């Protein structure tokens, strides 16, 4: 009997302390279910509405494009070359070993354009936002509270649309597509989910991970104590039922 009292006391208080965590977890599950119906799925790996290439406009060879980049940046260590259409014109997109931002050479004229990356990003953003007026808001080289590590790809441009919903997209010129599309309402839902499910109100990553681990352990202990209490008391309850007239 003393054992049952001790287990009952421990189960009650451990369960009480960590019931808040269980409530937060269940709430985040409901929020996630709601978000799965209201928010678009993650973008695919292929570019959105990529324009077809007009190969008749290509006058420059890849070797000449590399030479143009070398003349402008003093390096010819190119790891990858792509040919794509930007604003109706074919461009070579070159990736250097020393730089995360691609370089661009016009495949028709051989002109090197150091600003073409942002223009390409704006074209992708315009297509994603339905060609609304959009403006560059940020160039991210690190994750922040809105663009979190789950989206994985960096660097990205953020473009905001001039609409009442606060529509915005994050664009990667490396993949040629949108890595995230959101607005004020969707971001509010995502923020609430992050607070309840990931405890993002704790800014320090280590503190957050240790706290989540402790909370999960508490729920586990409360569950174990509940099963243990049932096992200890079930025989006594069964015996009482048998002797009662």
C-alpha positions as CSV (number, residue, x, y, z in Angstrom):
1,X,0.0,0.0,0.0
2,X,2.8,2.4,0.8
3,X,4.3,1.7,-2.6
4,X,1.0,2.5,-4.3
5,X,0.8,5.8,-2.4
6,X,4.3,6.8,-3.4
7,X,3.7,6.0,-7.0
8,X,0.3,7.8,-7.0
9,X,2.0,10.9,-5.4
10,X,4.8,10.9,-7.9
11,X,2.5,10.3,-10.9
12,X,0.2,13.2,-9.8
13,X,3.0,15.8,-9.4
14,X,5.1,14.7,-12.4
15,X,2.0,14.6,-14.5
16,X,0.9,18.1,-13.2
17,X,4.2,19.7,-13.9
18,X,4.6,18.3,-17.4
19,X,0.9,18.5,-18.5
20,X,1.7,21.9,-19.8
21,X,4.2,20.4,-22.2
22,X,1.7,17.8,-23.3
23,X,-0.8,20.5,-24.0
24,X,1.7,22.5,-26.0
25,X,2.6,19.4,-28.0
26,X,-1.0,18.5,-28.7
27,X,-1.8,22.2,-29.7
28,X,1.2,22.2,-32.0
29,X,-0.2,19.0,-33.6
30,X,-3.5,20.7,-34.3
31,X,-1.8,23.8,-35.7
32,X,0.4,21.6,-37.9
33,X,-2.8,19.8,-39.2
34,X,-4.4,23.2,-39.9
35,X,-1.2,24.4,-41.7
36,X,-1.1,21.3,-43.9
37,X,-4.5,22.5,-45.3
38,X,-3.9,26.2,-45.5
39,X,-0.2,26.4,-46.6
40,X,1.2,25.3,-49.9
41,X,3.5,22.3,-50.1
42,X,7.2,22.7,-50.3
43,X,8.5,23.8,-53.7
44,X,9.8,21.2,-56.1
45,X,13.4,21.0,-57.2
46,X,12.6,22.2,-60.7
47,X,12.5,25.9,-61.6
48,X,9.0,27.5,-61.7
49,X,7.8,28.3,-65.2
50,X,11.3,28.4,-66.6
51,X,11.5,30.0,-70.0
52,X,12.5,27.9,-73.0
53,X,16.0,28.5,-74.4
54,X,16.4,30.0,-77.9
55,X,19.6,28.4,-79.0
56,X,19.8,30.5,-82.1
57,X,20.7,33.5,-79.8
58,X,23.7,31.7,-78.3
59,X,26.8,33.2,-79.9
60,X,29.3,32.7,-77.0
61,X,31.0,29.4,-76.1
62,X,31.4,28.2,-72.5
63,X,35.1,28.8,-72.9
64,X,34.6,32.4,-73.8
65,X,32.2,32.8,-70.9
66,X,34.8,31.5,-68.5
67,X,37.3,33.9,-70.0
68,X,34.9,36.8,-69.4
69,X,34.5,35.8,-65.8
70,X,38.3,35.5,-65.3
71,X,38.8,39.0,-66.8
72,X,36.3,40.4,-64.3
73,X,37.1,38.5,-61.2
74,X,40.7,37.3,-61.7
75,X,39.7,33.6,-61.3
76,X,38.9,30.8,-63.7
77,X,38.2,28.1,-61.1
78,X,34.7,27.3,-62.3
79,X,32.9,24.3,-60.8
80,X,29.7,24.4,-62.8
81,X,28.1,26.1,-65.8
82,X,24.4,26.4,-66.7
83,X,22.7,28.0,-69.7
84,X,19.4,29.6,-68.9
85,X,17.0,32.3,-70.1
86,X,16.7,35.5,-68.1
87,X,14.4,38.3,-69.4
88,X,14.2,36.6,-72.8
89,X,18.0,36.4,-73.3
90,X,20.2,33.4,-72.8
91,X,22.8,33.7,-70.1
92,X,25.6,31.6,-68.8
93,X,25.4,31.1,-65.1
94,X,28.8,30.1,-63.7
95,X,29.6,28.9,-60.2
96,X,33.1,29.6,-58.9
97,X,34.9,27.5,-56.3
98,X,35.6,30.6,-54.2
99,X,32.1,32.2,-54.3
100,X,28.6,31.1,-53.3
101,X,27.0,33.7,-55.6
102,X,26.9,32.7,-59.3
103,X,28.4,34.9,-62.0
104,X,26.6,35.7,-65.3
105,X,27.8,36.2,-68.8
106,X,25.4,37.0,-71.7
107,X,25.5,34.1,-74.1
108,X,24.7,36.5,-77.0
109,X,27.2,39.3,-76.4
110,X,29.7,37.9,-74.0
111,X,29.0,40.7,-71.5
112,X,29.7,40.1,-67.8
113,X,27.0,41.4,-65.5
114,X,27.7,41.5,-61.8
115,X,24.1,42.5,-61.0
116,X,22.4,39.8,-63.0
117,X,22.0,37.5,-60.0
118,X,19.6,39.9,-58.3
119,X,17.7,40.5,-61.5
120,X,17.3,36.8,-62.1
121,X,16.0,36.4,-58.5
122,X,13.5,39.2,-59.1
123,X,12.3,37.5,-62.2
124,X,11.7,34.2,-60.3
125,X,10.0,36.1,-57.5
126,X,7.7,38.0,-60.0
127,X,6.6,34.7,-61.5
128,X,5.9,33.2,-58.1
129,X,3.9,36.3,-57.0
130,X,1.8,36.5,-60.1
131,X,3.9,39.3,-61.5
132,X,2.9,41.7,-58.7
133,X,5.1,44.6,-57.9
134,X,7.8,43.2,-55.7
135,X,10.9,44.6,-54.0
136,X,14.0,43.1,-52.6
137,X,13.8,43.1,-48.8
138,X,16.9,41.0,-47.9
139,X,19.7,38.9,-49.1
140,X,20.1,36.1,-46.5
141,X,23.4,34.2,-46.0
142,X,22.2,32.9,-42.6
143,X,18.9,31.6,-41.2
144,X,16.6,33.9,-39.2
145,X,13.4,33.6,-37.2
146,X,11.2,33.5,-40.4
147,X,13.5,31.6,-42.7
148,X,14.6,28.7,-40.4
149,X,17.0,25.8,-41.0
150,X,14.2,23.5,-42.1
151,X,14.2,25.3,-45.5
152,X,17.9,24.3,-45.8
153,X,19.0,26.4,-48.8
154,X,21.2,29.4,-48.5
155,X,21.9,32.0,-49.7
156,X,18.5,33.3,-50.7
157,X,16.8,36.6,-51.7
158,X,13.7,37.7,-50.0
159,X,11.2,39.7,-52.1
160,X,8.1,41.3,-50.7
161,X,4.9,42.0,-52.7
162,X,3.0,45.3,-52.3
163,X,-0.2,43.8,-51.2
164,X,-2.4,43.8,-48.1
165,X,-1.6,40.1,-47.3
166,X,2.1,40.8,-46.9
167,X,3.0,38.2,-49.5
168,X,6.7,37.4,-49.7
169,X,8.9,34.7,-51.3
170,X,12.4,33.5,-50.7
171,X,14.3,32.8,-53.9
172,X,17.4,30.7,-54.7
173,X,19.2,31.5,-57.9
174,X,21.2,28.3,-57.5
175,X,18.2,26.1,-57.8
176,X,16.2,28.6,-59.9
177,X,13.1,28.4,-57.8
178,X,11.3,29.6,-54.6
179,X,12.4,28.0,-51.4
180,X,9.6,29.4,-49.4
181,X,6.4,31.4,-50.1
182,X,4.4,33.0,-47.2
183,X,2.4,36.0,-46.1
184,X,1.5,37.6,-42.7
185,X,-1.2,35.0,-41.9
186,X,0.9,32.0,-42.8
187,X,3.9,33.4,-41.0
188,X,1.7,33.9,-37.8
189,X,0.6,30.3,-38.0
190,X,4.2,29.2,-38.5
191,X,5.4,31.3,-35.6
192,X,2.8,29.9,-33.2
193,X,3.7,26.4,-34.3
194,X,7.4,27.1,-33.7
195,X,6.7,28.5,-30.2
196,X,4.5,25.5,-29.2
197,X,6.4,22.7,-31.0
198,X,10.0,23.8,-31.0
199,X,10.1,26.3,-28.1
200,X,11.6,29.0,-30.3
201,X,10.9,31.5,-27.5
202,X,14.2,30.2,-26.1
203,X,16.7,31.8,-28.3
204,X,19.8,29.8,-27.3
205,X,19.8,26.6,-29.2
206,X,21.5,24.5,-26.4
207,X,19.1,25.8,-23.8
208,X,16.2,25.0,-26.1
209,X,17.4,21.5,-26.9
210,X,18.1,20.6,-23.2
211,X,14.7,22.0,-22.1
212,X,12.9,20.0,-24.8
213,X,14.8,16.9,-23.7
214,X,13.9,17.4,-20.1
215,X,10.2,18.0,-20.9
216,X,10.1,14.9,-23.1
217,X,11.7,12.9,-20.3
218,X,9.1,14.3,-17.8
219,X,6.2,13.1,-20.0
220,X,7.8,9.7,-20.4
221,X,8.2,9.4,-16.6
222,X,4.6,10.4,-16.0
223,X,3.4,7.7,-18.5
224,X,5.6,5.1,-16.9
225,X,4.4,6.0,-13.4
226,X,0.8,5.8,-14.6
227,X,1.3,2.3,-16.0
228,X,3.1,1.2,-12.9
229,X,0.3,2.5,-10.6
230,X,-2.2,0.6,-12.6
231,X,-0.2,-2.6,-12.4
232,X,0.3,-2.2,-8.6
233,X,-3.3,-1.5,-7.7
234,X,-5.1,-3.7,-10.2
235,X,-4.9,-6.9,-8.1
236,X,-6.2,-5.1,-5.0
237,X,-9.2,-3.6,-6.9
238,X,-9.9,-7.0,-8.4
239,X,-9.9,-8.7,-4.9
240,X,-12.2,-6.1,-3.5
241,X,-14.7,-6.7,-6.3
242,X,-14.7,-10.4,-5.6
243,X,-15.4,-10.1,-1.8
244,X,-18.1,-7.4,-2.2
245,X,-21.7,-9.0,-2.0
